[in-house]
Amino acid sequence: MASTESLHASKATGSGSGSLVVVVLMTACVVGFAPRAMSGSWLYSAAFLFLLQQLFRTYLKPVVLRRLLAWNGWIGGDRNPSLKLKIWSLLVKAFLPRKRSTFVMEESLPSLPLPSLQDTCDRYLDSVRPLLTTEEYLKTSEALDQLQSSSVAKQAQAALVKMASNQRNWLSEWWLEYQYLRSPWPLCVNYNWFVLEGEKCRWNPQQLVSKDVLKKNPYELQTTRAAAMLAAFLNLHEEIVEERLEPGMVGGMIPIDMSGFRLVFGSCRRPHKRDDRDEFVRFEQDLPKRHIVVVCKGHFFSFPVHHQYGERLYVSELKVQFDKCIEMANQAGSVAHPIGAMTAGKRPDWAAFYRTHILGNMTNEESMAILQSSTILISLDDELISDNREMGMQLLCGNPSNRFYDKGVTMIVLPDGRCGLNVEHSFTDATVVGYLWESALNLEKFSYMKPLTDKLLLPHHLKWDWSESARLQMENALVTELQVIANVDLEICPSPYGKGYIKSVRLSPDGFLQMALQLAFYRDQGYIPLTYESASTRRFCLGRTEVIRTASDASKHFVELFEEKAGPCSTEDKIAALKQAISSHVRRSQLAAAGLGVDRHLFGLKIFMQENQQTLPAFYSDKAYQLPWALSTSQTPTRQTSLYQRDQCVVAGGFGPACLDGYGVSYLIIGDETVSFSICSYRISPKTDSARFGKAINQALLDLRSLLCPTK
């Protein structure tokens, strides 16, 4: 078992002192051999050339490649590349390793850059201008001036500069610790996110199972699908462990960080034994000890996925085990005191329960260890779902009795065989899990049945020893969480057209969709929102995300011009404003992807000050910095693998809003034909309505198309 803190620490400092010693020794050998090699002895010459080659291949080549990959001049995809860009491309291709195992590029990835304080302040001020009144803007400008001149901020910046020079990623440990593990907020809706397969991904029931079989076993589709998908995930897990998974590359030549793949399987979040925080743990087990946990009707069952001598269970054997789990759960009846409900509530409440009723109780500790160390959690739900919206709700929230939200990845399978994922967010982001999900959906068709074996062990039913106090707490937690879930308003809306049209008018698809969201929000709420869009920074070592602040002077000008707030204006002016807004968004996206956004830098400065018990500058209490993310957005990644097929695509993915009166919007580009929007808000808010906002988005898209092509 190892926590992500130790994993990050071991990789954040680069090659380390041990590697430096090796480099020095090899260099000394090369220098020592050089005179003798020059003397003409073939043996010394061969040894000299061998040492020189090893020194270059093992130590110098990754360093050179790292410097090449740190260059940002390639971002933007220039259609007429300069001579400098062409030379750079040739050098990168020449230095890329020929044999590309999953993690072979780790030493070659550039370190996460640290912007200057001046640049961050300038970009921040530019980003908040469209959100503030003139008076508020002047106060924010003054607060930024004070921040830059304060000794506290200068000391913090100097410390971050030192961290950035000594570590491969100055942010990663702080981000995990303070953004996730120290947060008191519930995981359900606030942090955990979901991904949903397309309806065409399901096996054809008529081809798979006859009506006579379904009459005898109504769970036949569910257990067969669960077995096939689990087999696909186990294949992927083995590829990661054996480093056979194809490494990610942007444009076929820019490597991206793959460290998150190590943390997907066998991982779990849990309350710390002593400190007021969580910890993230990953369990690495030998083949005979690898197991999964199944939850059905609130009961947890475990069984190994390999036979005694290491051979993995066939799909048919996995199905038999799932059938047994359902049979045992039906015999036991639904659980009245579900442990899963505790993981859905506030983290301090769960931590207190964990320390009081699990730690120190041998039965509960043993069952919890089995659950936490499982390769993956499989939830076999009873609910019959009629549409994508209900399915999205089932995946995002579901029945807390049949969940354990702390688990890294939970695959949820319904009685009709349809499935999706609920993912805990602390350990990685959607690009990593999305890659595996897309792969699994396409690999499952290669799963095949084989003869059953009579050596299968009966699944182990996890036992719990609860006091009356613990049972009462779990009952209350379930009631509370069901009320929270009832307050979630989720809609999944397909767009009237897709990326194909946007590209045909030579505009950035993401920038175009973001401007449609800005226009829709303005119509829905009447103001320009502070908007969050996530940008991947995985081109850097241990990189995760940075914020693209979509709202800009250009986007505000476009929205107000389009709505003719200052009076009628021409079509040409509206189109020009739209293109300018998209251009501004593209530029901000490029800066964020290059690690030069503003939010992670300001976050790092704040954490350093807090850790050193320094008084925060007034900037951090300024109104602009305290504004909520009224519109939180993210593009769910697709077409990440060579296995991608249009009919096997993901149809939706989503997350909760970042504030009470806001929207959480995930959008997924499906081929060239459509875009799927998942919109989430809270019913308790009198200002928001997910269905209404979905209609506003589609109307904005139609209006933009009419603006650009009036005949369509």
C-alpha positions, 0 to 999 in steps of 0.5 A: 500500500502506498499513498499518493503523497509518497508517489508524488514525492518520489517523482517530483524531484526529478532523477535524484541524487542517485541518478546524479552519482551514476551520471558522474561515474559514467562521465568519469569512465568516458573521460578515463577511456577517451585517451586509450580509445584514441590510442587505437585499441579496438577494445577501448574504442568499443568500450568508449563508444558503448559508455558514450551511447549509454550516457546519452541514451539514459541521461542526456537524451531525456534532458534534451527532450525535456527542454525541447518539450518545454517550448510553447511555440508549437501550441496553436497548430499554425497551418503554415509552420515556420522554419523554427517550428519545422526544425523543432518538430524534427528534433522532437521526433528524433529524440522520442524513444522508439519503444514506447512503454506506458511510462517511458516518457516520464523523465522527459516531461517538462516541469510545470512552469511558474508564471511571474507575479506580475504576469499573473496579476495582469492576466487576473485583472484582465479576466475580472474586468467584465465582471465588475463595476468601475468602482469594484474594478478600481478596488481590485486593481488597488488590491493587486498593487498591494499584493505585488508590493507586499513582502509576504507575497514576494516571500511566497513567490520566491519560495514558489520559484525555489520549489519550481526549480527543485521539483518537477511539479511545484503544485501537485502535492498542494493541489491534492492536499488542499483542494481535495483531502482537506475539504469538508464537503461531501463527495457526492455531487460536489466532487465525484463525477459520472460518465455514461455510455451511449445507448448503442454501446449495449449488447443487443438483448435479443442476440445475447439472451433469449426470452426464456432465459430472461424469464428464468433469470431476470438478472441475466443481462446485468451479470453478463454485461458486468462480467464482460466490462469487468474483463475489459477493465482487468485487461487494461489494469494488466496493461498498466501494471506491465506498462503495455498501455499505449502512452498518450501523445498529442498530435502523435508527438507530444507526450503527456503525463501518464502517472494518473493511470497508476492510481485508477485501480486498487485506489480509495480515499479514506479518513485519516486515523488522526489528522482532520483530513482524508488520505488517498491510498493505492493498494498494489497486490500480487495476482492471487490477491487481486480481488473486486468488491460487488455491492448489491442491495447494500451488501458487499461481496468480494471474490478474487479475479485470478485463480490460485496459479495466476490465471484470470477468471474467464468472462463466464466465471466472472458472470457466475460470481456475479450471479452468486452475489445477487442470489446471496443479496436477495436471500439476505434482503436489503440492508437497513443500515448502509455504510455507503450512506456515511461516505455521501455526507460531510467528511468530518461526520464520516471521519468521526464515524470511521474512527469510532465505529470502524477503527479498533473493531476487528470485524469492521476493520477487516471488511473495510480493508477488503473494500478499500483494497479492491481493484474496482467496485461493481454496483449492481443496481435494481432500478430500471431507468427509462432515459439518459437523464435518469441514468445520469442521476443514477450514476452521479448520485444513485442510491447511497445504500448501494454506493461507496463514494470513497472508492476510486472507480465504481462501475454501475450496472443496471438490470438491462445491462446498461452501465456507467461510472462514478469516479472519485476526483482527488486522484486524477481527472476525466482525461485519464478515466475517460481514456480507460472507459472509451477503451473498455467499451470497445474492448468488451466485444473482444471478450469471449466465453470459455468453459466453466470451472468447478474451482470457483470459491463462493464470494465472501460476504463482508460482515459488519459489527455495528452498535446501536449508535452506529446504526442510528447514524447510518439511518440518519445519514441515508435520510439526509442524503436522499434529501440532498439527491432529491435537490439535484436537477440534472438534464442531458440535452443533445445539440441541434448540430455538432463540430462539423458545422463549426469547423466548416465556418473555420472557428474553434469548436470549443471557443464557439461552444463557450460563446454559446454558453455565455450567450445562453447564461446571459439570457437565463440569468441576466449577467456575465458569469465568472466562468470556469473551464478546465484545461489539461496540463498533462504535457507537464510532469504530474500535470492535471488542470488549469482554469480557462477564465472564459468570460472576457471583455471580448465575450461580454462585448459579443453578448451585449452586441448580439442582444443589442443592449445598446441598440440595433447593430449590423450582422457584420459587427456581430460576426466580428464580435463573435470571432474576436471573443473566440480568438480571445478564448483560444488565447486564454486556452493556450496560456492555461494549457501552457501552465500560465493561467492565474488560478493555480498560481494564486492558489499556491501563493495562498497555501504557502502563506497559510502554511507559514501562518502569515496574514493573507493580503487584502486581495484574497478577501476582495470581492472579485476573488470571492466571486463564485464560479456561477458557470462551471464547465468542462469538455468531456474528452472523447476520441482518445484511443485508436479503438474509438468508434462513433457507435461505441462512444460515450453519450454524457458525463457530468458533475455538480454546480460549483455554487448554489445559484450556478450551473455545472455544464459538461459537454461532449463532442460526439463525432461531427454531428452533435454535442451532448450537454449535461447540465446540473443545478440545485432545485432549491435555488429559485434562480436556476433550472437545468431544463430551461438552461438546456433550451437556452443553450440550444437556442443560442446555438441555433441563433449563432448558426443563423448569424453565420449562415442565414439560409440554414 
